[in-house]
Amino acid sequence: MLSDQETSLRSFHKYSDVEYTEEEWAIAWVGIWAFLCNSKREAKEALQFDPKRSVLYGDHPELLKHACDTEVPIIYDPSIREFGVSVLDGGYCQMSFRFDPWSGKPLPTSLRDEWFEAIEALGIDPWNDKDKTPARFNDETWWKDSYVSEKSA
């Protein structure tokens, strides 16, 4: 059985060299849309596509609204605090943001390295034992309190 990503890529390749009729474009769009929605899985699972659930909403409301919109290629991974734009290369690549495109404010730094260190400190291999990762590391929970403290200081 093909994954959503493989199905999307096959759809794209199948229709990439055609001069689109309206019907053909509708079919190709289904694959592209599925790919974009899949790249938003972190926001879907952690925030349930509700930007107000994020601790960052007060500082970056427009960015989070767009990150939760399935028709916009901006993605947010709450577990590592990264924003970016999907690169439609067939994988999960993204170009990361350092500044909020709507407000111009600097974004909080990524916690990618800290996330891996915290998971490995628990004796979990983050690549092979994803199912053993504690739930608090799948969203903003593990870093939220320190962020709020920083903002208060």
N, C-alpha and C positions, 0 to 999 in steps of 0.2 A: 504494500500500500504506500502510495506517495504521500510525503508530507505536504502541508499547505505551501511551504516554500518551493518545493520541487514542482508542484502543480502550477504555482504562479510563474515560475521560470519557464516551464514548458509552454504555458499560454503566451508568455511574452515572446519567446523564440518563434513560436508558430505564426504569430501575427506581426512580427517586427518588419518583415519585408513587403507587406501588402499595402496597397493603397486602400485605406479604410473606407468602407461604406459605414453607414450609421450602425448597422447590425454587427459588423465585424469589430468596430470600435467598442461597442457595448460588451462584447465577449472579452476583448483584451483588457478593458477597464476592470472587469471582475477580478482578473489575476493581479493587476497592479494594486487594486484596493485591498485585496486579501493580504498582499505583501506588506503594505503600509500598516494595516491593522495589526498584523503579527509583530511588527517592530515596536508596537506600543503595548506589548503584553505586560511589561513591568508597571506602567501607569494604570493599566486596566486592573491588574491583580491587587496592587497596593492602594491605589486611590479610587478604584472603581470609576474611573473617568470623571471624578469630581475634584477639580483643582483646589477647592477650599479645604480638602482633607489634608493638604500638605502644610507642613510647618513653614515652608518657604512662601506660601501664598501672599502673606502681608507685604513682602518685599518684591515679589515677582508675579503679580496676578495675571497679567496678559500672557507672559511666557508659559505659565502653567495652564491657562485656558487653552492655548494652542497645542501644548503637549498632550492634552487630554482629548483633543479634537481628532477624530479618525480621518478627517479629510485634509489634515495638515501634516507634512512629513517631519515635524519637530518631535523628538522623543525625549523622554525623561526616565532615567533609571534611579528610583528613589533609594535603592539599597546602597549605591555608591555615589549618589548626589551628582549625577552627570546629566547635562542637557546637550542635545546635538541635533543634527539633521541626518536623516537616513541617507546612506549611499546605496543606490539601487544597483548593487553589483552581484546580487544573489546570495549575499551573506548578511551578517548583522553589523556591518561596518557603519560608523557614523563619523561625522566631522563635529567635534565637540565645540561648545561655546564657552568662552571665558567671560563674556559680558551678555547681559540681557538685551536682545535686539530692540525691545520696546522702550525700556527705561534708560538704557545705557549703563546701568549699575553693574559693577563687577559681581559675578556669581560666586557663591562659596566654592572653595576648592573641592576638587574631586576627592572622594575617599576610597578610590579603587585599591590602592596599595594597603591602606589601613584595613579594608574589608578582608582582603586575602590574608593579611597577618592575623587578624582576629579569628578567622575561620581555622587557619593552620594552628594557632595557639590552642584551639580546642581539640587538636588531634584529628582534624577532618581534612581530607584531601578535597579542595574545592572543585577540582576537575572531575574526579571519579566518584565522589560521595555526595553529590548534590542533594540527594534525598535525606542525608543526615544533617544538613545545615539547619540550625534552629530557626524557627519562623521569624524571630525578631530581626534576623539578618536579611530578610527578603523585602524589607521596606525601610522607612525612615526611623523605625523604633530604636535601633541600636545607636544612632548618632543624634537623635532629636534633642535629648536633654542637654548635651554639651553645646549644641547650636543655640538653644534658647538661653543658656547661661552666658554664652559669648555675646549675644545681642543685648542682654541686660546689663552687662558690665560697662 
